Amino acid sequence: MQILNTLTVLALVVFSFVLIVAIPVLFASNEDSGRTNRLILLGSLAWVALVLVNWGISFFVV
């Protein structure tokens, strides 16, 4: 279970760095605003879900 916790923390860190780069790039692009807003919303929801999964797993690791 501890390895799974470590992997979720690693995934959270990597996904956070991806969002740090992707969100300004998407805002600066000239593409359809609705599409970029949807991508940002989905990425944010995925990040929140990953935080909750990490919290749930770390709850069982003592």
Biopython code that builds the backbone (N, CA, C, O; Angstrom):
import numpy as np
from Bio.PDB.StructureBuilder import StructureBuilder

atoms = [
    (1, "MET", "N", (0.823, -1.193, 0.000)),
    (1, "MET", "CA", (0.000, 0.000, 0.000)),
    (1, "MET", "C", (0.867, 1.256, 0.000)),
    (1, "MET", "O", (0.479, 2.287, -0.549)),
    (2, "GLN", "N", (2.033, 1.161, 0.615)),
    (2, "GLN", "CA", (2.917, 2.317, 0.672)),
    (2, "GLN", "C", (3.465, 2.661, -0.720)),
    (2, "GLN", "O", (3.658, 3.834, -1.039)),
    (3, "ILE", "N", (3.713, 1.644, -1.538)),
    (3, "ILE", "CA", (4.189, 1.887, -2.900)),
    (3, "ILE", "C", (3.095, 2.568, -3.721)),
    (3, "ILE", "O", (3.380, 3.471, -4.507)),
    (4, "LEU", "N", (1.853, 2.139, -3.540)),
    (4, "LEU", "CA", (0.738, 2.768, -4.237)),
    (4, "LEU", "C", (0.584, 4.228, -3.819)),
    (4, "LEU", "O", (0.286, 5.087, -4.649)),
    (5, "ASN", "N", (0.788, 4.503, -2.543)),
    (5, "ASN", "CA", (0.742, 5.885, -2.062)),
    (5, "ASN", "C", (1.846, 6.722, -2.710)),
    (5, "ASN", "O", (1.607, 7.856, -3.124)),
    (6, "THR", "N", (3.035, 6.168, -2.795)),
    (6, "THR", "CA", (4.148, 6.871, -3.424)),
    (6, "THR", "C", (3.865, 7.144, -4.896)),
    (6, "THR", "O", (4.185, 8.220, -5.402)),
    (7, "LEU", "N", (3.270, 6.182, -5.578)),
    (7, "LEU", "CA", (2.946, 6.368, -6.992)),
    (7, "LEU", "C", (1.870, 7.427, -7.194)),
    (7, "LEU", "O", (1.930, 8.187, -8.161)),
    (8, "THR", "N", (0.893, 7.491, -6.303)),
    (8, "THR", "CA", (-0.136, 8.527, -6.446)),
    (8, "THR", "C", (0.436, 9.918, -6.159)),
    (8, "THR", "O", (0.044, 10.892, -6.802)),
    (9, "VAL", "N", (1.344, 10.014, -5.216)),
    (9, "VAL", "CA", (2.005, 11.303, -4.955)),
    (9, "VAL", "C", (2.831, 11.718, -6.162)),
    (9, "VAL", "O", (2.812, 12.885, -6.555)),
    (10, "LEU", "N", (3.553, 10.779, -6.750)),
    (10, "LEU", "CA", (4.341, 11.073, -7.948)),
    (10, "LEU", "C", (3.434, 11.510, -9.095)),
    (10, "LEU", "O", (3.747, 12.468, -9.802)),
    (11, "ALA", "N", (2.315, 10.816, -9.283)),
    (11, "ALA", "CA", (1.378, 11.190, -10.343)),
    (11, "ALA", "C", (0.806, 12.578, -10.088)),
    (11, "ALA", "O", (0.620, 13.350, -11.028)),
    (12, "LEU", "N", (0.526, 12.903, -8.840)),
    (12, "LEU", "CA", (-0.006, 14.217, -8.500)),
    (12, "LEU", "C", (1.013, 15.318, -8.790)),
    (12, "LEU", "O", (0.652, 16.375, -9.309)),
    (13, "VAL", "N", (2.260, 15.083, -8.464)),
    (13, "VAL", "CA", (3.310, 16.075, -8.722)),
    (13, "VAL", "C", (3.510, 16.275, -10.223)),
    (13, "VAL", "O", (3.604, 17.409, -10.693)),
    (14, "VAL", "N", (3.573, 15.184, -10.966)),
    (14, "VAL", "CA", (3.775, 15.283, -12.416)),
    (14, "VAL", "C", (2.581, 15.973, -13.071)),
    (14, "VAL", "O", (2.757, 16.832, -13.935)),
    (15, "PHE", "N", (1.368, 15.602, -12.663)),
    (15, "PHE", "CA", (0.172, 16.209, -13.244)),
    (15, "PHE", "C", (0.085, 17.689, -12.887)),
    (15, "PHE", "O", (-0.393, 18.492, -13.688)),
    (16, "SER", "N", (0.542, 18.054, -11.698)),
    (16, "SER", "CA", (0.557, 19.469, -11.313)),
    (16, "SER", "C", (1.506, 20.266, -12.205)),
    (16, "SER", "O", (1.169, 21.367, -12.641)),
    (17, "PHE", "N", (2.683, 19.719, -12.477)),
    (17, "PHE", "CA", (3.611, 20.410, -13.364)),
    (17, "PHE", "C", (3.054, 20.512, -14.781)),
    (17, "PHE", "O", (3.255, 21.524, -15.453)),
    (18, "VAL", "N", (2.357, 19.473, -15.240)),
    (18, "VAL", "CA", (1.731, 19.529, -16.564)),
    (18, "VAL", "C", (0.698, 20.638, -16.609)),
    (18, "VAL", "O", (0.633, 21.380, -17.588)),
    (19, "LEU", "N", (-0.115, 20.764, -15.561)),
    (19, "LEU", "CA", (-1.120, 21.821, -15.528)),
    (19, "LEU", "C", (-0.493, 23.206, -15.428)),
    (19, "LEU", "O", (-1.015, 24.165, -15.995)),
    (20, "ILE", "N", (0.619, 23.316, -14.715)),
    (20, "ILE", "CA", (1.304, 24.606, -14.596)),
    (20, "ILE", "C", (1.771, 25.086, -15.965)),
    (20, "ILE", "O", (1.767, 26.287, -16.237)),
    (21, "VAL", "N", (2.169, 24.167, -16.818)),
    (21, "VAL", "CA", (2.616, 24.541, -18.163)),
    (21, "VAL", "C", (1.426, 24.665, -19.113)),
    (21, "VAL", "O", (1.381, 25.592, -19.921)),
    (22, "ALA", "N", (0.475, 23.756, -19.030)),
    (22, "ALA", "CA", (-0.604, 23.678, -20.018)),
    (22, "ALA", "C", (-1.602, 24.820, -19.903)),
    (22, "ALA", "O", (-2.076, 25.322, -20.922)),
    (23, "ILE", "N", (-1.928, 25.237, -18.701)),
    (23, "ILE", "CA", (-2.971, 26.260, -18.546)),
    (23, "ILE", "C", (-2.557, 27.601, -19.164)),
    (23, "ILE", "O", (-3.358, 28.177, -19.900)),
    (24, "PRO", "N", (-1.367, 28.124, -18.910)),
    (24, "PRO", "CA", (-0.998, 29.382, -19.602)),
    (24, "PRO", "C", (-0.898, 29.216, -21.120)),
    (24, "PRO", "O", (-1.236, 30.133, -21.868)),
    (25, "VAL", "N", (-0.437, 28.054, -21.571)),
    (25, "VAL", "CA", (-0.349, 27.820, -23.011)),
    (25, "VAL", "C", (-1.744, 27.819, -23.630)),
    (25, "VAL", "O", (-1.952, 28.395, -24.697)),
    (26, "LEU", "N", (-2.697, 27.174, -22.962)),
    (26, "LEU", "CA", (-4.061, 27.140, -23.482)),
    (26, "LEU", "C", (-4.700, 28.524, -23.462)),
    (26, "LEU", "O", (-5.434, 28.876, -24.385)),
    (27, "PHE", "N", (-4.434, 29.303, -22.436)),
    (27, "PHE", "CA", (-4.978, 30.661, -22.399)),
    (27, "PHE", "C", (-4.358, 31.559, -23.470)),
    (27, "PHE", "O", (-5.024, 32.465, -23.971)),
    (28, "ALA", "N", (-3.108, 31.324, -23.824)),
    (28, "ALA", "CA", (-2.429, 32.153, -24.808)),
    (28, "ALA", "C", (-2.729, 31.739, -26.243)),
    (28, "ALA", "O", (-2.456, 32.492, -27.177)),
    (29, "SER", "N", (-3.284, 30.552, -26.421)),
    (29, "SER", "CA", (-3.543, 30.084, -27.781)),
    (29, "SER", "C", (-4.735, 30.819, -28.388)),
    (29, "SER", "O", (-5.575, 31.369, -27.676)),
    (30, "ASN", "N", (-4.786, 30.816, -29.689)),
    (30, "ASN", "CA", (-5.859, 31.495, -30.414)),
    (30, "ASN", "C", (-6.970, 30.539, -30.810)),
    (30, "ASN", "O", (-7.807, 30.882, -31.645)),
    (31, "GLU", "N", (-6.994, 29.355, -30.233)),
    (31, "GLU", "CA", (-8.006, 28.368, -30.595)),
    (31, "GLU", "C", (-9.349, 28.734, -29.983)),
    (31, "GLU", "O", (-9.498, 29.760, -29.318)),
    (32, "ASP", "N", (-10.313, 27.869, -30.226)),
    (32, "ASP", "CA", (-11.669, 28.068, -29.725)),
    (32, "ASP", "C", (-11.666, 28.171, -28.207)),
    (32, "ASP", "O", (-11.128, 27.301, -27.521)),
    (33, "SER", "N", (-12.261, 29.224, -27.690)),
    (33, "SER", "CA", (-12.265, 29.476, -26.251)),
    (33, "SER", "C", (-13.044, 28.410, -25.486)),
    (33, "SER", "O", (-12.654, 28.039, -24.379)),
    (34, "GLY", "N", (-14.127, 27.921, -26.055)),
    (34, "GLY", "CA", (-14.922, 26.893, -25.388)),
    (34, "GLY", "C", (-14.159, 25.594, -25.219)),
    (34, "GLY", "O", (-14.274, 24.923, -24.194)),
    (35, "ARG", "N", (-13.379, 25.245, -26.231)),
    (35, "ARG", "CA", (-12.593, 24.006, -26.166)),
    (35, "ARG", "C", (-11.495, 24.109, -25.109)),
    (35, "ARG", "O", (-11.283, 23.170, -24.341)),
    (36, "THR", "N", (-10.803, 25.237, -25.067)),
    (36, "THR", "CA", (-9.723, 25.387, -24.092)),
    (36, "THR", "C", (-10.282, 25.451, -22.674)),
    (36, "THR", "O", (-9.688, 24.898, -21.749)),
    (37, "ASN", "N", (-11.421, 26.122, -22.495)),
    (37, "ASN", "CA", (-12.026, 26.168, -21.164)),
    (37, "ASN", "C", (-12.446, 24.776, -20.703)),
    (37, "ASN", "O", (-12.316, 24.436, -19.527)),
    (38, "ARG", "N", (-12.953, 23.974, -21.643)),
    (38, "ARG", "CA", (-13.350, 22.611, -21.299)),
    (38, "ARG", "C", (-12.146, 21.768, -20.913)),
    (38, "ARG", "O", (-12.217, 20.978, -19.971)),
    (39, "LEU", "N", (-11.027, 21.929, -21.639)),
    (39, "LEU", "CA", (-9.804, 21.200, -21.296)),
    (39, "LEU", "C", (-9.270, 21.601, -19.923)),
    (39, "LEU", "O", (-8.828, 20.752, -19.149)),
    (40, "ILE", "N", (-9.313, 22.884, -19.633)),
    (40, "ILE", "CA", (-8.856, 23.354, -18.328)),
    (40, "ILE", "C", (-9.757, 22.822, -17.220)),
    (40, "ILE", "O", (-9.268, 22.416, -16.166)),
    (41, "LEU", "N", (-11.066, 22.820, -17.449)),
    (41, "LEU", "CA", (-12.002, 22.300, -16.465)),
    (41, "LEU", "C", (-11.787, 20.810, -16.238)),
    (41, "LEU", "O", (-11.766, 20.358, -15.094)),
    (42, "LEU", "N", (-11.628, 20.047, -17.302)),
    (42, "LEU", "CA", (-11.397, 18.607, -17.155)),
    (42, "LEU", "C", (-10.067, 18.317, -16.460)),
    (42, "LEU", "O", (-9.980, 17.409, -15.634)),
    (43, "GLY", "N", (-9.038, 19.087, -16.793)),
    (43, "GLY", "CA", (-7.752, 18.909, -16.120)),
    (43, "GLY", "C", (-7.839, 19.242, -14.642)),
    (43, "GLY", "O", (-7.240, 18.559, -13.811)),
    (44, "SER", "N", (-8.580, 20.288, -14.312)),
    (44, "SER", "CA", (-8.754, 20.661, -12.904)),
    (44, "SER", "C", (-9.549, 19.612, -12.138)),
    (44, "SER", "O", (-9.222, 19.282, -10.998)),
    (45, "LEU", "N", (-10.587, 19.095, -12.770)),
    (45, "LEU", "CA", (-11.376, 18.043, -12.115)),
    (45, "LEU", "C", (-10.559, 16.765, -11.929)),
    (45, "LEU", "O", (-10.682, 16.091, -10.906)),
    (46, "ALA", "N", (-9.732, 16.436, -12.912)),
    (46, "ALA", "CA", (-8.859, 15.268, -12.781)),
    (46, "ALA", "C", (-7.850, 15.469, -11.657)),
    (46, "ALA", "O", (-7.529, 14.530, -10.930)),
    (47, "TRP", "N", (-7.347, 16.702, -11.516)),
    (47, "TRP", "CA", (-6.400, 16.991, -10.446)),
    (47, "TRP", "C", (-7.064, 16.851, -9.079)),
    (47, "TRP", "O", (-6.475, 16.284, -8.159)),
    (48, "VAL", "N", (-8.275, 17.359, -8.944)),
    (48, "VAL", "CA", (-9.004, 17.241, -7.680)),
    (48, "VAL", "C", (-9.295, 15.769, -7.375)),
    (48, "VAL", "O", (-9.179, 15.339, -6.228)),
    (49, "ALA", "N", (-9.671, 15.002, -8.390)),
    (49, "ALA", "CA", (-9.913, 13.574, -8.187)),
    (49, "ALA", "C", (-8.639, 12.865, -7.743)),
    (49, "ALA", "O", (-8.682, 11.989, -6.880)),
    (50, "LEU", "N", (-7.511, 13.241, -8.328)),
    (50, "LEU", "CA", (-6.238, 12.638, -7.937)),
    (50, "LEU", "C", (-5.859, 13.017, -6.510)),
    (50, "LEU", "O", (-5.296, 12.195, -5.788)),
    (51, "VAL", "N", (-6.153, 14.236, -6.092)),
    (51, "VAL", "CA", (-5.906, 14.642, -4.702)),
    (51, "VAL", "C", (-6.772, 13.812, -3.752)),
    (51, "VAL", "O", (-6.296, 13.370, -2.706)),
    (52, "LEU", "N", (-8.022, 13.603, -4.106)),
    (52, "LEU", "CA", (-8.913, 12.811, -3.246)),
    (52, "LEU", "C", (-8.489, 11.344, -3.193)),
    (52, "LEU", "O", (-8.565, 10.712, -2.139)),
    (53, "VAL", "N", (-8.046, 10.803, -4.325)),
    (53, "VAL", "CA", (-7.536, 9.426, -4.327)),
    (53, "VAL", "C", (-6.294, 9.334, -3.458)),
    (53, "VAL", "O", (-6.138, 8.381, -2.695)),
    (54, "ASN", "N", (-5.415, 10.313, -3.569)),
    (54, "ASN", "CA", (-4.207, 10.335, -2.752)),
    (54, "ASN", "C", (-4.553, 10.422, -1.272)),
    (54, "ASN", "O", (-3.938, 9.747, -0.446)),
    (55, "TRP", "N", (-5.537, 11.251, -0.937)),
    (55, "TRP", "CA", (-5.974, 11.358, 0.451)),
    (55, "TRP", "C", (-6.543, 10.025, 0.935)),
    (55, "TRP", "O", (-6.251, 9.599, 2.053)),
    (56, "GLY", "N", (-7.339, 9.376, 0.119)),
    (56, "GLY", "CA", (-7.923, 8.099, 0.503)),
    (56, "GLY", "C", (-6.878, 7.016, 0.717)),
    (56, "GLY", "O", (-6.980, 6.228, 1.657)),
    (57, "ILE", "N", (-5.884, 6.974, -0.143)),
    (57, "ILE", "CA", (-4.833, 5.971, 0.002)),
    (57, "ILE", "C", (-3.952, 6.282, 1.193)),
    (57, "ILE", "O", (-3.570, 5.375, 1.933)),
    (58, "SER", "N", (-3.622, 7.547, 1.391)),
    (58, "SER", "CA", (-2.754, 7.894, 2.515)),
    (58, "SER", "C", (-3.477, 7.724, 3.857)),
    (58, "SER", "O", (-2.830, 7.615, 4.898)),
    (59, "PHE", "N", (-4.801, 7.702, 3.838)),
    (59, "PHE", "CA", (-5.560, 7.443, 5.045)),
    (59, "PHE", "C", (-5.294, 6.027, 5.572)),
    (59, "PHE", "O", (-5.298, 5.796, 6.781)),
    (60, "PHE", "N", (-5.060, 5.076, 4.644)),
    (60, "PHE", "CA", (-4.819, 3.692, 5.030)),
    (60, "PHE", "C", (-3.344, 3.390, 5.295)),
    (60, "PHE", "O", (-3.024, 2.357, 5.883)),
    (61, "VAL", "N", (-2.451, 4.269, 4.872)),
    (61, "VAL", "CA", (-1.027, 4.085, 5.127)),
    (61, "VAL", "C", (-0.688, 4.819, 6.400)),
    (61, "VAL", "O", (-0.861, 6.035, 6.492)),
    (62, "VAL", "N", (-0.215, 4.099, 7.360)),
    (62, "VAL", "CA", (0.088, 4.713, 8.659)),
    (62, "VAL", "C", (1.580, 4.792, 8.865)),
    (62, "VAL", "O", (2.035, 5.279, 9.901)),
]
sb = StructureBuilder()
sb.init_structure("model")
sb.init_model(0)
sb.init_chain("A")
sb.init_seg("    ")
for serial, (resi, resn, name, xyz) in enumerate(atoms, 1):
    if name == "N":
        sb.init_residue(resn, " ", resi, " ")
    sb.init_atom(name, np.array(xyz, "f"), 0.0, 1.0, " ", f" {name:<3s}", serial, name[0])
structure = sb.get_structure()
